[in-house]
């Protein structure tokens, strides 16, 4: 009888532990649900703000790369004048936008309304990325140890900063260079370039969004180095391959066959790779120092 009682007590304890684990799992799901809800609410609020002030955003931000007085085109003109002063063979007009008109058309009945609605949602997502990263940090923070928490305390700041830098790089460099090339590209004078507004905005959005994600490379390297998957030695040994990959990416990103334009895109990407090596080396030194401290103990 006593054996039966002890078995019953043990089975109840095991069931209690199992239920506690299940409750813990469901509590994590509940926490994740609220993180997602808060992120969606922030995105919707930013989307509503973008929708309300869409005229200003459309003319001052979205369509700005199509105007000849855009910051990038003015800097390119100055760059052309600088190179012309060094080498008179270079024509400074080749660097300028030369007031080429960009003709955008709408071919659907509800096209302009759908355009405003969809691009407002996309603007809300882009503007809400820092808050989304903050919610991601709040979700994973309780699972980290104190030392890991301190080491990753700047995750939101650094990841958001890199994303914003990538978006700015895509908006001020890649998008205007693409516009400049495609507006002036013709295979025949009998064909007029009339671009769909949906095509233009989707291209602009994806170019800026993808470069924002590409600029997360140091964060990815930090995580992989912390897990021991990536080492600075490996990255240094593969540097020559990285140069080739960066040049290929620059050639794919920039449709212009101009070598100078390709280098304008390639240089920041290569600097990003070198910075990632520095991040990996920093993590490697920190892990080596921690290992030495454990050996002393």
C-alpha positions in Angstrom: 0.0 0.0 0.0 2.9 2.3 0.9 4.5 1.5 -2.4 1.3 2.4 -4.3 1.1 5.6 -2.3 4.7 6.6 -3.1 4.1 5.8 -6.8 1.0 7.9 -6.8 2.8 10.8 -5.2 5.6 10.5 -7.7 3.3 10.4 -10.7 1.4 13.4 -9.4 4.8 15.3 -9.0 5.8 14.3 -12.6 2.4 15.4 -13.9 2.8 18.7 -12.1 6.2 19.2 -13.6 4.8 18.4 -17.0 1.9 20.8 -16.6 4.3 23.5 -15.4 6.4 23.0 -18.5 3.3 23.2 -20.6 2.2 26.4 -18.9 5.6 27.8 -19.4 5.4 27.1 -23.1 2.0 28.6 -23.4 3.1 31.6 -21.4 5.9 32.1 -24.0 3.3 31.9 -26.7 1.2 34.4 -24.9 4.1 36.8 -24.5 5.0 36.4 -28.2 1.4 37.2 -29.2 1.5 40.5 -27.3 4.9 41.4 -28.8 3.4 40.8 -32.3 0.2 42.7 -31.4 2.2 45.8 -30.2 4.4 45.7 -33.3 1.4 45.5 -35.6 -0.3 48.4 -33.7 2.8 50.6 -34.1 3.0 49.7 -37.8 -0.7 50.5 -38.4 -0.3 53.9 -36.5 2.7 54.8 -38.7 0.9 53.7 -41.8 -2.1 55.9 -40.8 0.3 58.8 -40.3 1.8 58.1 -43.7 -1.6 57.9 -45.3 -2.7 61.2 -43.8 0.4 63.1 -44.9 0.8 61.1 -48.2 1.0 64.2 -50.4 4.0 65.5 -48.6 5.7 62.1 -48.4 4.9 61.3 -52.1 6.3 64.6 -53.5 9.1 65.2 -51.0 10.3 61.6 -50.4 9.0 59.0 -52.9 9.3 61.1 -56.0 12.4 63.0 -55.0 14.9 60.7 -56.8 13.1 61.5 -60.1 13.9 65.3 -59.8 17.0 66.8 -61.3 17.7 68.8 -58.1 17.9 65.7 -55.9 20.9 65.7 -53.5 22.6 62.8 -55.2 22.4 64.3 -58.7 23.8 67.6 -57.4 26.7 65.8 -55.8 27.3 63.8 -59.0 27.5 67.1 -61.0 30.0 68.5 -58.5 31.9 65.2 -58.7 32.0 65.5 -62.5 33.3 69.1 -62.3 36.0 67.9 -59.9 37.2 65.1 -62.2 37.0 67.5 -65.2 39.4 69.8 -63.4 41.8 66.9 -63.0 41.3 65.3 -66.4 39.8 67.5 -69.1 38.9 64.5 -71.1 36.0 63.8 -68.7 32.8 65.6 -69.6 31.0 66.9 -66.4 27.6 66.6 -68.1 28.0 62.8 -68.1 27.6 62.9 -64.3 24.5 65.1 -64.2 20.9 64.0 -64.6 20.4 66.5 -67.4 16.7 67.2 -66.6 15.4 64.0 -68.1 11.7 63.8 -67.5 10.3 60.8 -65.7 6.9 59.9 -67.1 4.8 57.8 -64.6 1.4 56.3 -65.6 -1.5 54.6 -63.9 -3.4 51.9 -65.8 -6.0 50.7 -63.2 -9.2 52.3 -62.0 -8.4 52.1 -58.3 -4.6 52.2 -59.0 -3.9 55.4 -57.3 -5.9 54.6 -54.2 -4.2 51.1 -53.9 -0.9 52.8 -54.5 -1.5 55.2 -51.6 -2.8 52.4 -49.3 0.0 49.8 -50.1 2.8 52.3 -50.0 1.5 53.7 -46.6 1.7 50.2 -45.2 5.2 49.8 -46.5 6.3 53.1 -45.1 4.8 52.1 -41.8 6.8 48.9 -41.8 10.1 50.7 -42.7 9.6 53.4 -40.1 8.5 50.8 -37.5 11.6 48.5 -37.9 13.4 50.0 -34.8 10.3 49.3 -32.7 10.0 45.8 -34.1 13.7 45.2 -33.2 12.9 46.5 -29.7 10.1 44.0 -29.3 12.3 41.2 -30.6 14.9 42.2 -27.9 12.2 42.3 -25.2 11.1 38.7 -26.2 14.6 37.1 -26.2 16.0 39.1 -23.2 14.5 36.9 -20.4 16.1 33.8 -21.9 19.6 35.3 -21.8 22.1 35.1 -18.9 23.3 38.3 -17.2 26.6 38.3 -19.1 24.9 37.6 -22.4 22.3 40.3 -21.7 25.1 42.8 -21.1 26.9 41.7 -24.2 23.8 42.1 -26.3 22.4 45.2 -24.6 23.1 47.4 -27.7 21.3 45.1 -30.1 18.4 47.5 -30.8 20.6 50.5 -31.2 23.2 49.0 -33.5 20.8 46.9 -35.5 18.5 49.9 -36.0 21.4 52.2 -36.9 22.7 49.8 -39.5 19.3 49.3 -41.0 18.7 53.1 -41.2 22.2 53.5 -42.8 21.3 50.8 -45.4 18.0 52.4 -46.2 19.7 55.8 -46.7 22.3 54.1 -48.9 19.6 52.5 -51.0 17.5 55.7 -51.2 20.3 58.2 -51.9 22.7 56.1 -53.9 21.2 52.9 -55.5 17.7 54.3 -56.3 18.8 57.5 -58.1 21.6 55.7 -60.0 19.0 53.2 -61.2 16.5 55.9 -62.1 19.2 57.9 -63.9 20.2 54.8 -66.0 16.7 53.5 -66.9 15.2 56.9 -67.7 17.9 57.5 -70.3 18.1 53.9 -71.6 16.6 53.4 -75.1 17.0 50.7 -77.7 15.1 52.8 -80.2 13.9 56.4 -80.5 10.5 55.1 -81.5 9.9 53.6 -78.0 9.0 56.1 -75.3 9.8 55.3 -71.7 6.5 55.4 -69.7 6.9 53.8 -66.3 4.1 52.3 -64.3 3.8 54.1 -60.9 3.5 50.6 -59.2 6.7 49.5 -60.9 8.6 52.6 -59.8 7.5 52.5 -56.2 7.9 48.8 -55.8 11.4 49.0 -57.2 12.3 51.9 -55.0 10.9 50.2 -51.9 12.7 46.9 -52.5 16.0 48.6 -53.3 15.9 50.5 -50.0 14.6 47.6 -48.0 17.1 45.1 -49.3 20.0 47.4 -48.7 18.7 47.9 -45.2 18.8 44.1 -44.7 22.2 43.8 -46.3 23.6 46.3 -43.8 22.6 43.8 -41.0 25.8 41.8 -42.0 27.8 42.9 -38.9 24.9 41.7 -36.6 24.8 38.4 -38.4 28.6 38.1 -38.1 28.4 38.9 -34.4 25.8 36.1 -33.8 27.7 33.5 -35.9 31.0 34.5 -34.2 29.4 34.2 -30.8 28.2 30.7 -31.7 31.7 29.7 -32.9 30.6 29.2 -36.4 32.5 32.1 -37.9 36.1 33.3 -37.1 38.0 36.4 -38.1 40.7 34.2 -39.6 38.3 32.6 -41.9 36.9 35.9 -43.0 40.4 37.3 -43.6 41.4 34.2 -45.6 38.3 34.6 -47.8 38.8 38.3 -48.3 39.7 38.0 -52.0 36.5 36.1 -52.6 34.6 38.7 -50.7 36.0 41.4 -53.1 34.7 39.4 -56.1 31.3 38.9 -54.5 31.1 42.7 -53.6 31.9 43.6 -57.2 29.3 41.2 -58.5 26.7 42.6 -56.2 27.6 46.1 -57.2 27.3 45.1 -60.9 23.9 43.5 -60.2 22.6 46.4 -58.0 23.6 49.1 -60.4 22.4 48.6 -64.0 24.7 51.3 -65.3 27.8 49.9 -67.1 29.8 52.8 -65.8 32.8 51.5 -63.8 32.8 54.7 -61.6 29.1 54.2 -60.7 29.8 50.5 -59.8 32.7 51.6 -57.5 30.4 54.1 -55.7 28.2 51.2 -54.7 31.0 48.6 -54.1 33.1 50.7 -51.7 30.6 51.0 -48.9 29.8 47.3 -49.2 33.4 46.4 -48.9 33.8 48.7 -45.9 30.8 46.9 -44.4 32.6 43.6 -44.9 35.8 44.9 -43.3 33.8 46.2 -40.3 32.3 42.7 -40.0 35.8 41.3 -39.7 36.5 43.8 -36.9 33.3 42.7 -35.1 34.2 39.0 -35.5 37.7 39.7 -34.1 36.2 41.6 -31.2 34.0 38.6 -30.3 36.9 36.2 -30.7 39.1 38.2 -28.3 36.3 38.4 -25.8 35.8 34.7 -25.9 39.5 34.0 -25.6 39.7 36.4 -22.6 36.8 34.6 -20.9 38.5 31.2 -21.6 41.7 32.4 -20.0 39.8 33.6 -16.9 38.2 30.2 -16.6 41.6 28.4 -16.9 43.0 30.6 -14.1 40.1 29.8 -11.9 
